[in-house]
Amino acid sequence: MERVILHADMNNFYASVECLDNPSLQGKPVAVCGNPELRHGIVLAKNQIAKKYGVRTGSAIWEARQQCRDLVLVPPHYGRYQEVSAAAREIYISYTDRVEPFGLDECWLDVGGSIGLFGAGPAIADDIRTRIRQELGLTVSVGVSFNKVFAKLGSDMKKPDATTVITRDNYRDVVWTQPVSDLLYVGPATTKKLARYGVYTIGDLARMDVTGIYRILGKVGVMLHRFANGRDDSSVNAYFVMPPVKTIGNSTTAPRDLVADDDVKITLLALCESVAARLREQNSVCRTVQLGVRDTSLFWYERQERLCTPVCTAADLFQSAFRLYRDNRPPKPVRSLSVRALGLSPEEEHPQLSMFPEETRRLRRTDLERVMDKIREKYGYYSIQRGLMLTDPALNLDAKSDNTVHPIGFLSTL
């Protein structure tokens, strides 16, 4: 039986929710922006009116104001976005249990088993659009296809509030004429690299020899070649079955440029506490620590280190993360940092006892940090602090609560 995959993308989601909750914003160019005082001053989302002025997601606030002088800036309200997102998903799961979120505002649905109840895929898509509009006051664009990649591409082709159908019979006409940058996981760097070889459209990519694309992009190129030719067999996960988490990470932009090592230590420790707490929440340990650094020129690099023993404590993560920073110190001041735990596995309930003192100390650190978890759960994050964090309150942050946790990525489901 042919699969019927929908991809629902709520249009201009953050900005649309803000306009819904504040009717005075209706008819005005609106952008949801981070806090400039914390150097998060970029456009996170914009409404359709702002888009017509040329305001782009990810641009700096000053750039957005150059494009649109009357632009209305509003701060994000993530709790509200999560609430509306949950309401939309309740609508989706009334058609199928195969609902896989891709961020707060996007979901894949496999409705192949629901056609007998609700009609063909395009009919279900239209019904969903009507319900989202009537019940939530928002609009959603839906792509309908035989695989996840083309369904997502379809939801991007007509906005706002539209249904686009891509079939095995028409995908060469509909998909292959689109810019190659529209294909999932083809970013700016890949687009530029492909352009050097005369690849400008998805059709150009699809018609390439597999060996040639492998030489240019490696394994990722082979994957993209399959996508372009409609060969994507990845399934839509069941909504009530959580896929295994493969990595846990957190990042932050510092309120000022970090020059001294002590400043970097404070920020790294805050991030490591967040990552370690999440590891313990799901009774996991990690084998590898990855550090990401962005300097004031916006140059970004990542380094990682494999650990001798799986860990779940902030102290162990911090030692590794700072060692990576010290050995790969950027020539310019640091603007933002990220810490990620990789190679996750379940924590042993009864760890093997070791004759080595270091292992005993590690187990004691784990027990100590679990006690800290309980204190913070009851009295708040700042109820118990490490001494280093108190040396500069401006850099001390509750990274676990202050940062949004993003869902598992599409590539991890392949």
C-alpha positions as CSV (number, residue, x, y, z in Angstrom):
1,M,0.0,0.0,0.0
2,E,1.3,3.4,-1.0
3,R,2.2,5.6,2.0
4,V,0.4,8.8,2.5
5,I,2.6,11.3,4.4
6,L,1.5,14.8,5.5
7,H,3.8,17.5,6.7
8,A,2.0,20.3,8.6
9,D,3.8,23.6,9.0
10,M,2.1,26.3,11.1
11,N,2.7,29.5,9.2
12,N,5.0,32.2,10.9
13,F,4.2,30.4,14.1
14,Y,5.7,32.6,16.9
15,A,4.6,35.8,15.2
16,S,1.2,34.4,14.4
17,V,0.6,33.4,18.1
18,E,1.7,36.9,19.2
19,C,-0.8,38.5,16.8
20,L,-3.5,36.1,17.9
21,D,-3.0,37.0,21.6
22,N,-2.6,40.8,20.9
23,P,-5.2,41.9,18.4
24,S,-3.6,45.4,18.3
25,L,-0.8,43.8,16.3
26,Q,-3.1,42.7,13.5
27,G,-2.3,44.4,10.2
28,K,1.2,45.5,11.3
29,P,4.6,44.1,10.5
30,V,5.7,42.1,13.5
31,A,8.9,40.3,14.5
32,V,9.5,38.2,17.5
33,C,13.0,39.0,18.7
34,G,15.5,37.9,21.4
35,N,16.7,40.3,24.1
36,P,19.3,42.8,22.7
37,E,20.6,43.5,26.2
38,L,21.6,39.8,26.5
39,R,23.0,39.9,22.9
40,H,20.2,37.7,21.6
41,G,19.0,40.5,19.4
42,I,18.0,38.6,16.3
43,V,14.7,38.0,14.6
44,L,13.3,34.6,15.7
45,A,10.2,34.9,13.6
46,K,8.2,37.4,11.6
47,N,4.7,37.6,10.2
48,Q,3.7,37.6,6.6
49,I,3.5,41.5,6.4
50,A,7.1,41.8,7.7
51,K,8.2,39.2,5.3
52,K,7.0,41.3,2.4
53,Y,9.3,44.1,3.5
54,G,12.2,41.7,3.3
55,V,12.6,41.0,7.1
56,R,14.4,37.7,7.4
57,T,14.5,35.2,10.2
58,G,18.0,35.2,11.8
59,S,18.8,38.8,10.9
60,A,20.0,41.3,13.5
61,I,17.4,43.7,14.8
62,W,19.1,46.7,13.3
63,E,19.1,45.0,9.9
64,A,15.4,44.2,10.2
65,R,14.6,47.8,11.1
66,Q,16.5,49.0,8.0
67,Q,14.1,46.8,5.9
68,C,11.0,48.0,7.8
69,R,11.0,51.2,9.8
70,D,7.6,50.5,11.3
71,L,8.5,47.0,12.4
72,V,6.9,46.1,15.8
73,L,9.2,44.0,18.0
74,V,7.8,41.7,20.6
75,P,9.6,39.3,23.0
76,P,9.1,35.5,22.7
77,H,6.7,33.6,25.0
78,Y,7.9,30.0,24.7
79,G,5.4,28.7,27.2
80,R,2.5,30.0,25.1
81,Y,4.0,28.6,21.9
82,Q,4.3,25.2,23.6
83,E,0.7,25.4,24.7
84,V,-0.6,26.2,21.2
85,S,1.7,23.5,19.7
86,A,0.2,20.9,22.0
87,A,-3.3,22.0,20.9
88,A,-2.4,21.6,17.3
89,R,-0.9,18.1,17.9
90,E,-4.2,17.1,19.6
91,I,-5.9,17.8,16.3
92,Y,-3.3,15.8,14.4
93,I,-3.6,12.7,16.6
94,S,-7.3,12.7,16.1
95,Y,-6.5,11.4,12.5
96,T,-3.6,9.1,13.3
97,D,-1.2,8.0,16.0
98,R,1.7,8.4,13.6
99,V,2.5,12.0,14.4
100,E,6.2,13.0,14.6
101,P,7.1,16.5,15.7
102,F,9.8,18.4,13.9
103,G,10.1,21.5,16.1
104,L,7.2,23.3,17.8
105,D,5.4,24.3,14.6
106,E,6.0,21.3,12.3
107,C,4.8,17.7,12.3
108,W,4.8,14.7,10.0
109,L,1.7,12.5,9.9
110,D,1.3,9.1,8.3
111,V,-2.4,8.9,7.5
112,G,-2.2,5.8,5.3
113,G,-4.2,3.8,7.8
114,S,-6.8,6.5,8.2
115,I,-8.0,6.9,4.6
116,G,-11.0,4.6,5.1
117,L,-12.2,6.8,8.0
118,F,-11.3,10.4,6.8
119,G,-10.8,10.2,3.1
120,A,-7.8,10.6,0.9
121,G,-4.6,12.5,1.9
122,P,-5.5,15.8,0.4
123,A,-8.9,15.7,2.0
124,I,-7.4,15.1,5.4
125,A,-4.9,17.9,4.8
126,D,-7.7,20.3,3.9
127,D,-9.7,19.2,7.0
128,I,-6.7,19.8,9.2
129,R,-6.2,23.3,7.8
130,T,-9.9,24.1,8.5
131,R,-9.8,22.9,12.0
132,I,-6.5,24.7,12.8
133,R,-8.1,27.9,11.5
134,Q,-11.4,27.5,13.3
135,E,-10.2,26.0,16.6
136,L,-6.9,27.8,17.1
137,G,-7.2,30.9,15.0
138,L,-4.0,30.1,13.1
139,T,-3.1,28.9,9.6
140,V,-1.1,25.9,8.5
141,S,0.3,24.8,5.2
142,V,0.3,21.0,4.5
143,G,2.3,19.0,2.1
144,V,1.0,15.6,1.0
145,S,3.3,13.0,-0.6
146,F,4.6,9.4,-0.5
147,N,7.6,10.3,1.7
148,K,8.6,12.6,4.4
149,V,11.1,14.7,2.4
150,F,8.7,15.6,-0.4
151,A,5.9,16.2,2.1
152,K,8.0,18.8,3.9
153,L,9.0,20.3,0.6
154,G,5.3,20.6,-0.3
155,S,4.4,22.4,2.9
156,D,7.0,25.0,2.1
157,M,5.8,25.6,-1.5
158,K,2.5,27.4,-0.9
159,K,2.1,29.7,2.1
160,P,0.0,30.6,4.0
161,D,-2.9,28.1,4.5
162,A,-2.5,25.8,1.5
163,T,-2.3,22.2,0.5
164,T,0.3,21.0,-2.0
165,V,0.3,17.4,-3.3
166,I,3.4,15.7,-4.7
167,T,2.9,12.3,-6.2
168,R,5.1,9.7,-7.9
169,D,3.6,10.9,-11.2
170,N,4.2,14.6,-10.8
171,Y,7.3,15.0,-8.6
172,R,9.7,15.5,-11.5
173,D,7.5,18.4,-12.7
174,V,6.8,19.8,-9.3
175,V,10.0,19.1,-7.3
176,W,12.8,19.0,-9.8
177,T,12.3,22.6,-11.0
178,Q,12.8,24.0,-7.4
179,P,16.1,25.4,-6.3
180,V,18.4,22.8,-4.7
181,S,18.5,24.9,-1.5
182,D,14.8,24.0,-1.0
183,L,15.7,20.4,-0.4
184,L,15.9,19.2,3.2
185,Y,19.4,19.5,4.7
186,V,20.8,21.5,1.8
187,G,22.2,24.6,3.5
188,P,24.0,27.7,2.2
189,A,27.5,26.0,2.2
190,T,26.2,22.9,0.4
191,T,24.3,25.1,-2.1
192,K,27.5,27.1,-2.9
193,K,29.5,23.9,-3.3
194,L,26.9,22.3,-5.6
195,A,26.7,25.5,-7.7
196,R,30.4,25.2,-8.5
197,Y,29.5,21.9,-10.3
198,G,26.6,23.4,-12.1
199,V,23.9,22.0,-9.8
200,Y,21.3,24.7,-9.2
201,T,18.0,22.8,-9.0
202,I,16.8,19.6,-7.3
203,G,16.5,18.0,-10.8
204,D,20.2,18.8,-11.4
205,L,21.1,17.0,-8.3
206,A,18.7,14.0,-9.1
207,R,20.3,13.5,-12.5
208,M,23.9,13.5,-11.2
209,D,25.9,10.3,-11.1
210,V,26.0,8.9,-7.5
211,T,29.7,8.4,-7.7
212,G,30.1,12.1,-8.6
213,I,28.0,13.4,-5.8
214,Y,29.8,11.2,-3.4
215,R,33.1,12.7,-4.4
216,I,31.7,16.2,-3.8
217,L,29.7,15.7,-0.6
218,G,30.5,12.2,0.7
219,K,27.8,10.2,2.4
220,V,25.6,13.2,2.9
221,G,25.6,13.7,-0.9
222,V,24.4,10.2,-1.5
223,M,21.6,10.8,1.0
224,L,20.6,14.1,-0.7
225,H,20.7,12.3,-4.1
226,R,18.2,9.7,-2.8
227,F,16.0,12.5,-1.4
228,A,16.0,14.3,-4.8
229,N,14.9,11.1,-6.5
230,G,12.1,10.4,-4.1
231,R,13.8,7.6,-2.3
232,D,13.1,8.2,1.3
233,D,11.8,5.2,3.3
234,S,12.1,6.7,6.8
235,S,8.9,6.1,8.8
236,V,6.9,8.5,10.8
237,N,7.3,7.7,14.5
238,A,4.3,7.0,16.7
239,Y,3.4,10.1,18.7
240,F,3.2,8.2,22.0
241,V,6.5,6.4,21.6
242,M,9.5,8.5,22.4
243,P,12.5,7.8,20.2
244,P,15.7,7.2,22.1
245,V,17.6,10.4,22.8
246,K,21.1,10.2,21.3
247,T,22.5,13.5,22.4
248,I,21.9,16.1,25.1
249,G,23.2,19.6,24.7
250,N,22.9,23.3,25.6
251,S,24.3,26.6,24.3
252,T,24.2,30.2,25.2
253,T,25.3,33.6,24.0
254,A,27.3,35.3,26.7
255,P,26.1,38.8,27.9
256,R,29.5,40.1,27.1
257,D,32.6,38.9,25.2
258,L,34.5,36.4,27.2
259,V,38.3,37.0,27.4
260,A,39.5,35.7,30.7
261,D,39.5,31.9,31.4
262,D,37.5,32.4,34.6
263,D,34.7,33.9,32.5
264,V,34.7,31.0,30.2
265,K,34.8,28.6,33.1
266,I,31.6,30.1,34.7
267,T,29.7,29.9,31.4
268,L,30.9,26.4,30.7
269,L,30.0,25.2,34.2
270,A,26.5,26.5,33.8
271,L,26.1,24.7,30.6
272,C,27.6,21.5,32.0
273,E,25.2,21.6,35.0
274,S,22.3,21.8,32.6
275,V,23.5,18.9,30.4
276,A,24.4,16.7,33.4
277,A,21.0,17.3,35.1
278,R,19.2,16.2,31.9
279,L,21.5,13.1,31.7
280,R,20.5,12.1,35.2
281,E,16.8,12.8,34.6
282,Q,16.8,10.1,32.0
283,N,19.2,7.8,33.9
284,S,21.9,8.1,31.2
285,V,25.6,8.5,31.0
286,C,27.7,9.8,28.1
287,R,30.9,8.6,26.5
288,T,31.9,11.8,24.6
289,V,31.8,15.5,25.3
290,Q,31.6,18.0,22.5
291,L,32.5,21.7,22.8
292,G,31.3,24.4,20.4
293,V,32.8,27.9,20.4
294,R,31.9,31.0,18.4
295,D,34.2,34.0,18.6
296,T,33.4,37.7,18.1
297,S,34.0,37.4,14.3
298,L,31.2,34.8,14.3
299,F,33.7,32.0,13.4
300,W,32.4,28.7,14.8
301,Y,34.2,25.5,15.5
302,E,33.5,22.2,17.4
303,R,35.9,19.8,19.2
304,Q,35.1,16.6,21.0
305,E,36.8,14.2,23.4
306,R,36.0,10.6,24.2
307,L,36.0,9.8,27.9
308,C,37.7,6.9,29.6
309,T,34.5,6.2,31.7
310,P,30.9,7.1,31.1
311,V,29.8,10.0,33.2
312,C,26.7,12.1,34.1
313,T,28.1,14.8,36.4
314,A,28.7,18.4,35.7
315,A,32.2,18.2,37.2
316,D,33.3,15.5,34.8
317,L,31.7,17.2,31.8
318,F,33.3,20.5,32.8
319,Q,36.8,19.1,33.1
320,S,36.6,17.7,29.6
321,A,34.9,20.8,28.1
322,F,37.4,23.2,29.6
323,R,40.3,21.0,28.5
324,L,39.0,21.1,24.9
325,Y,38.7,24.9,25.2
326,R,42.2,25.3,26.6
327,D,43.7,23.1,23.9
328,N,41.8,24.9,21.1
329,R,41.6,28.4,22.4
330,P,40.4,30.9,19.8
331,P,42.5,34.0,19.0
332,K,39.6,36.3,19.5
333,P,37.2,36.8,22.5
334,V,34.4,34.3,22.8
335,R,30.8,35.2,22.0
336,S,28.9,32.0,22.5
337,L,29.6,28.4,23.8
338,S,27.8,25.1,23.6
339,V,28.3,21.8,25.4
340,R,26.9,18.5,24.1
341,A,27.0,15.0,25.6
342,L,27.3,12.3,22.9
343,G,27.4,8.5,23.0
344,L,24.5,8.1,25.5
345,S,23.8,4.8,27.2
346,P,21.6,3.7,30.2
347,E,23.3,4.2,33.6
348,E,24.0,1.0,35.4
349,E,21.8,0.7,38.5
350,H,24.6,-1.2,40.3
351,P,27.9,0.1,38.9
352,Q,30.8,-2.3,39.1
353,L,33.0,-1.5,42.1
354,S,36.5,-0.3,41.3
355,M,39.7,-0.7,43.2
356,F,40.8,2.7,41.8
357,P,40.3,5.8,44.0
358,E,39.2,7.9,41.0
359,E,36.2,5.7,40.3
360,T,35.2,5.9,43.9
361,R,35.4,9.7,43.7
362,R,33.4,9.8,40.5
363,L,30.6,7.8,42.1
364,R,30.6,10.1,45.1
365,R,30.3,13.1,42.7
366,T,27.3,11.5,41.1
367,D,25.6,11.0,44.4
368,L,26.4,14.6,45.4
369,E,25.0,16.0,42.2
370,R,21.8,14.0,42.6
371,V,21.3,15.6,46.0
372,M,21.8,19.0,44.4
373,D,19.1,18.0,41.9
374,K,16.6,17.4,44.7
375,I,17.5,20.6,46.4
376,R,17.1,22.6,43.3
377,E,13.8,20.8,42.3
378,K,12.3,21.9,45.7
379,Y,13.9,25.3,46.2
380,G,15.0,26.5,42.8
381,Y,18.2,26.5,40.8
382,Y,19.9,29.3,42.7
383,S,19.2,27.8,46.1
384,I,22.6,25.9,45.9
385,Q,25.5,27.2,43.9
386,R,29.1,26.4,43.3
387,G,31.5,29.0,44.6
388,L,32.9,29.8,41.1
389,M,29.4,30.8,39.9
390,L,29.1,33.5,42.5
391,T,32.3,35.3,41.4
392,D,30.4,37.0,38.5
393,P,26.6,37.0,38.8
394,A,26.2,38.5,35.3
395,L,27.5,35.2,33.8
396,N,25.7,32.9,36.2
397,L,22.6,31.5,34.4
398,D,20.1,28.7,34.9
399,A,20.9,27.2,31.5
400,K,18.5,24.3,32.0
401,S,15.4,26.5,32.5
402,D,16.4,29.5,30.4
403,N,17.2,27.6,27.2
404,T,14.7,25.9,24.9
405,V,15.2,22.2,24.4
406,H,14.7,21.3,20.7
407,P,13.4,18.0,19.6
408,I,15.2,15.1,18.0
409,G,16.3,15.9,14.5
410,F,15.1,14.2,11.3
411,L,18.5,12.7,10.5
412,S,18.4,10.7,13.8
413,T,15.3,8.9,12.5
414,L,16.9,7.6,9.3
